[in-house]
């Protein structure tokens, strides 16, 4: 069995310290001497040596909306915080140039810390009003909850994570990959789609593959998952088998879908390591779970 390569946005060393979130006194003490993650909007700010930039929380106004990220065991248990931006930038729904730069240079644990902070503060910026009453909401429990201010409502809202299935479909030693119009020229990736209410992961995989490519699948198995903070998804990596390779592309979802051989995949993975496209297609970057799935499948060799 092949070993999975590292998964981007996983492996943060910051202790989320759930027991502190409901303790206002402990939170205030950590805030007084805490450190603040620098962000411009939702983009990371990096130091000259390619690390996350931090400063003292004390420089902020007392009424600044701060999210408690946790305590850092590598810095004496200091409290770590991020500030909620005043507005949610629409372009932050997808990864922009500065986020891709961070993915390329940040150590794995720091990239994971940034990803969690981005997803969390982005959720707060999008949820300043109650979905039930329309009244303003206030941050509570260190930023892991928002409460409606309407005394007749008092609804509690919690950070949202959207489950997304992303799957490699196999048929007789080939895998099904598709491309969206926004992809760089020549790039193909694993098919993906949101899990809908009332679905299992296996049902979502089968539905999405059939909707996008017209292919029926069976024997869905889980491989790995990845937090993806653009804006806040959990990518659930799966593998499935197909009996009929006939493809019918839904052009509202995909520009194209094709079957690729193990040789094609190996060539594309080798090429992307140098920033190039393979002879048959361009592979997703190593920071995407689609790349992890392709590497896992190729290394199995069966």
N, C-alpha and C positions, 0 to 999 in steps of 0.2 A: 504494500500500500504506500502511495506517495505521501510525502510530508508537505503540508501547506506552507507556502511562502508567507512572509509577514503581511499582516493586513493593516492598511493605513487607517488611522483614527482609532485604533484599539491600543490598549496597553498604557493608559495614563497612570502615573504614580501618585497623583493627588488623591488623598483619602477623602471621599465624599462626606464622611462624618455625619451621617444621618441623625445621630443622637444629639447633635448640636443645633440642628435646624429649628427645633421647637423651644430652644432656650435663649430668649432675648438677651439675657445678661451675658451669657457666654459668647453670643454672636457679637455683641457690642464690644466686648473685650478683644475679640479677634480683629474686629474692624479697626479699633484704635491703633493697633500695631501691624495691621495687615498690608499686603501688597496687592496692587491693582494691575490686571492684565491690560496692556495698551491695545486698543483697537480703534480704527478709523471707520466709523459706521460698524460694519460687521467684519471688515477686513483685518487681518493680523498686521501688527507692526513688528518688524524684525530688527535686531541689533546688527551691527556690522559683521559679527561673526555668525550670523544666521541662526540666532536663538530668539525666543519670544522676548519681547520687551516688557518689563514690569517697572512700576514705580510705587510710591507710598500712597496708601488709601487716604491718608491725612490731607492730601492736597485737594480733595474734592469737597464740595459743599455738603453740609450735614444732611440735607434733604435729597441728595443724589440717590437714584434708584440703583442699588447694588445687589448683585446675585452672589451668594456664597458658593464658591466652587468646591471648597473643602480645605483641608490642611495639608501642607507639604512636608512629608517626613524628611525630605532631603535638605530642608532649610529650617530645622528646629521646630517643626510643627506650626509654622506661621500660617495665618489665615490667608486664603487666596480668594480674590473677588474680581468681578467684571461689571462694568457699568452698562445699564440698559440704554441704548440710544434713544433719542427723542422720537425718531421716525424709523420705520422699517424701509430700507432701500429696496425698491422693486427689483433691481438688478441682482439682489442678493439671493434670489430664488435658485440661481445656478452659480457654480464656481466661476469666479472671475480671474483675471490674470494674477492678482496678488495672492489669491488663495492657491492657485496652481504653483506659484513660486514657493509658497510656504510648504506645500506638499513635497516639493523637490528637495528642500534643504533642511527642514526641521528634523531633529531627532524624533524617533517614533513616539516617545512618551510625551514630548511637548506638542507634537501634532495632535495627539489624542486629547490633551488638555485644551488646546485651541478649539478643536471640533466640538467638544462638549460645551464650552463657553459660547461659541457661536450659535449653536442650536438653541441654547437656553435663553440667551439675551434676545435672540431673534423672535422667539416665541413671546416673550414679554412685550416686545415692541409691537407685535401684531395683536395683542390681546388686552388692550387697555380698557376695553368696555365689555360688559357682561353679555354673553350670548342669550341669556334668558330675559333680562330686563332692560338692557341697553344702558344701564348706569355705569359710571366709572368703576374700575377695579383697582385694588391696592395690592402691592407685593407683600407677601408674608412668608413665614418659614424659610427665611434666608433666600427667597427667590424660587422656591420649589412649589409655590402655590400662589394663586391670586384669588382674592375674595371680592365679591360684589359689595359695593358700599350702600346699596339700597336695603334698609332694615327689613323690608317686606320680602326681600329675595334672599340675600346672604348666600348666594350660590358660591361654591368652591370650584375653582378651575385649576387644572394641573397640566404641567408641560406635556406637549403632544409629540408623539413619535409615530410616524406613518410607516406601516410595514409594506415592503415592496419585495415581490419575488423576482429573482433574476436567475435564469436557468440556461444550462447547456443541454440541448436536446441532441441525442446521438442516434445515428442509424448506420449500421454496418461500417463502423470505423470512421464515420464522418460526423461533424458537428454543425448544427444550424446556427448561423449568425445573421444579424440584420444590421442595417444602418439607417440612421435618421438624417434628414437633410442638414441638421446643424452640425453633424460630425465633420471633422477634417476630411479632406478628400481621400478616398480609399479606405477609411477606417470602418471596420465592422466590429460588432460587439454582441454579447449575449442578449437575448430578448429579456424584457423586464416589464413589470406592471404592478400597480397597487393591488393589495389584497382588499377585496370588497367586503362589506358587512355580511356576515353569515357564511363566510367561506373558510375552509381549512387552507393551509398552505398548499397542499397537494391539489385541491380544486382550483386555486388561483393560478397555479402553474399551468394546469391543463387548459383552463379558459383563456389565459393570456396568449399561449402559444397558438391555440386554434384561432383566436380573434386576429392576431397579427400576421400569422403565416399560413393558416389553414391546415395545420398539421396536428393530428391527434397523438397524444402521448400517454404513456403508462409507466408504472414503476418509478414514481417520483421519490427521490431520496434527498435528504438534507446534506449539504457539504460544509458550509461555513456562513458566517454573517459578518456584516460590516456596518457600523454607524456611519451615516453619510449626512453631514450637516448642511445640506443645500436644498431646502432649508432645514429639514429635520426628519430623516428617514432611517429606517433599519433595513438594510439590504439583506435579504434571506437567500443565500446562494444554494441552488438545487441542481440536480442532474435528473434527466428523464430519458426514456427510450421511445422511439417512434418506429412503427411498422411500415408506414407508407411515406416515402420521401416527397411526394407531390406537394408543391408549395403554391399557395394562393395569397399573394401579399395584399394586406390592407394598406392602401397608399395614404390613408389618413393617419396611419400610425408609423409606417416605415417607408423609406424610399426604395429599399431592396432587401431581399433575404436570400441566402444561398447556403449550400452545404460545402464545407471545407474539409479536406483530408488532414490526417495527422501530419503529413509532410508540410502542408500549407501552414498549419498552426505552429509547428516547430520553427519554420522559417520566419514567420511573423514575430514570434516571441524573441528570436535571436536578433531580428532587425530592430525591434522597439528598444532593446537595451542600448542601442547606439542612437536612438532618436529617429530611426528610419522606418519606412514601411516595407513589408515583405513583398515577395513577388506577386502573391495572390491578393493580399489585403494588409491593411495596417492594423496592428493589435491595439487594444486599449492600453493606457499607461499602467505602470506597476502599482499606482496608488488606487486603482479601481478594482473592485472585487471581480469584475468580469475577467481581468487579467489573471487574478488568483485562480479562478475557475478553469481558465484555459491552461494555465501551468499545471494545475492539479490533474486535469484530464490527460494532457500530453505526457506527463511524467509517469502516469499509470502504465502506459505502454501496452494496454490490452485492447 
